[in-house]
């Protein structure tokens, strides 16, 4: 084991990273099915939707569990310098607006009570922010083309500061 990764060998880390990648791939189809589902239907349709939502919740729980384990062991994402789940960033966008966002693995992790603006760690912006610091400017792709954002502040989740 590496001294920078207490309790988790490089082989263990790789195995967990492969599992998370597989789980994220498995999550894509059911998530798309749920977002395209017709809310009107018979009881069988509604039961099927509930079952798919439950399956997604189980996948999300396992993804979160693995990412937390990797984070505690000193690995922040599948690649070095990845944006850690729970990191709070303050950004100035090209139009001058300033927003504070919390990085999450899955958008459902954001509590409605918090009213938090979130970004997913594997979104184009989340990936662009990986390994960056306050004062950096990053460019990332949007559906309208490339855009830039200035990083004003980065606060890792409590316990990782």
C-alpha positions in Angstrom: 0.0 0.0 0.0 1.1 3.5 -0.8 1.6 5.8 2.2 -0.7 8.4 0.6 -3.6 5.8 0.3 -4.1 4.3 3.8 -6.1 1.2 3.8 -6.5 0.8 0.1 -4.0 -0.8 -2.3 -3.6 0.3 -5.9 -5.2 -2.9 -7.0 -8.2 -2.3 -4.7 -8.5 1.3 -6.0 -8.5 0.1 -9.6 -11.1 -2.6 -8.8 -13.3 0.0 -7.2 -12.8 2.5 -10.1 -13.8 -0.2 -12.6 -16.9 -1.0 -10.5 -17.9 2.7 -10.4 -17.5 3.0 -14.1 -19.6 0.0 -14.7 -22.3 1.2 -12.3 -22.4 4.6 -14.0 -22.8 2.9 -17.3 -25.6 0.7 -15.9 -27.3 3.8 -14.5 -27.5 5.7 -17.9 -30.3 3.6 -19.5 -32.7 3.4 -16.6 -32.2 7.1 -15.9 -33.0 7.9 -19.5 -36.0 5.6 -19.3 -37.4 7.4 -16.2 -36.9 10.8 -17.7 -38.8 9.8 -20.9 -41.5 7.9 -19.1 -45.1 9.0 -19.5 -46.5 10.0 -16.1 -49.9 8.7 -17.1 -50.4 5.0 -17.2 -52.0 2.1 -15.5 -51.0 0.6 -12.2 -48.6 -1.9 -13.9 -46.8 1.0 -15.6 -46.6 2.9 -12.3 -45.3 -0.1 -10.5 -42.6 -0.6 -13.2 -41.6 3.1 -12.9 -41.3 2.7 -9.1 -39.2 -0.5 -9.6 -36.8 1.4 -12.0 -36.6 4.3 -9.6 -35.7 1.9 -6.8 -33.0 0.2 -9.0 -31.6 3.7 -9.7 -31.5 4.5 -6.0 -29.6 1.3 -5.3 -27.1 2.1 -8.1 -26.7 5.7 -6.8 -26.1 4.4 -3.3 -23.4 2.0 -4.3 -21.7 4.7 -6.5 -21.8 7.1 -3.6 -20.4 4.4 -1.2 -17.5 3.6 -3.5 -16.6 7.3 -4.1 -16.7 8.0 -0.4 -14.3 5.0 0.2 -12.0 6.2 -2.6 -12.1 9.8 -1.1 -11.3 8.6 2.4 -8.4 6.6 1.1 -7.0 9.7 -0.6 -8.3 9.0 -4.2 -10.6 11.7 -5.2 -12.0 10.4 -8.5 -11.2 7.9 -11.3 -8.3 10.2 -12.2 -5.9 12.2 -10.1 -7.1 15.7 -9.2 -10.8 14.8 -9.7 -13.5 17.0 -8.2 -14.6 15.5 -4.9 -18.2 14.9 -4.2 -19.3 17.7 -1.8 -16.8 20.3 -3.0 -18.3 23.8 -3.0 -17.0 26.1 -5.8 -17.8 29.8 -6.4 -17.5 30.7 -10.1 -17.8 33.8 -12.3 -19.3 33.0 -15.6 -18.6 34.7 -18.9 -21.7 36.9 -18.6 -20.4 38.2 -15.2 -22.8 36.2 -13.0 -21.3 34.7 -9.9 -22.7 31.4 -8.6 -21.8 29.0 -5.8 -22.3 25.3 -6.7 -21.9 22.1 -4.8 -20.4 19.1 -6.7 -22.4 15.9 -6.4 -22.1 12.5 -7.9 -25.8 12.4 -8.7 -28.2 15.4 -8.9 -30.7 13.6 -6.7 -28.2 14.0 -3.8 -29.0 17.7 -3.6 -31.7 18.2 -0.9 -34.6 20.4 -2.0 -34.5 22.0 1.4 -31.0 23.3 0.7 -32.0 25.1 -2.4 -28.4 24.3 -3.5 -27.2 24.8 -7.0 -25.3 21.7 -8.0 -23.1 20.4 -10.7 -22.2 16.8 -11.2 -18.6 15.8 -11.0 -18.7 14.1 -14.4 -20.4 17.0 -16.2 -18.3 19.0 -18.7 -17.9 21.8 -16.1 -17.2 19.3 -13.3 -14.5 17.6 -15.3 -13.0 21.0 -16.3 -12.8 22.0 -12.6 -11.0 18.9 -11.6 -7.7 19.7 -10.0 -8.1 23.4 -10.4 -7.8 26.2 -7.8 -9.1 29.7 -7.0 -7.8 32.1 -9.5 -7.8 29.6 -12.4 -9.8 30.1 -15.6 -11.2 27.0 -17.2 -12.8 26.4 -20.6 -15.4 23.7 -21.1 -18.0 22.6 -23.7 -21.6 23.5 -23.6 -24.4 22.7 -26.1 -23.8 26.2 -27.4 -20.0 25.8 -27.8 -17.0 26.4 -25.6 -17.2 28.9 -22.7 -15.0 30.0 -19.9 -15.5 30.4 -16.2 -13.2 32.0 -13.5 -12.8 30.1 -10.3 -13.2 32.4 -7.3 -13.2 29.8 -4.5 -12.9 26.1 -4.0 -13.8 24.5 -0.6 -13.4 20.7 -0.3 -16.0 18.9 1.8 -15.4 18.9 5.6 -12.9 16.4 6.7 -10.7 16.8 3.5 -9.4 20.3 4.2 
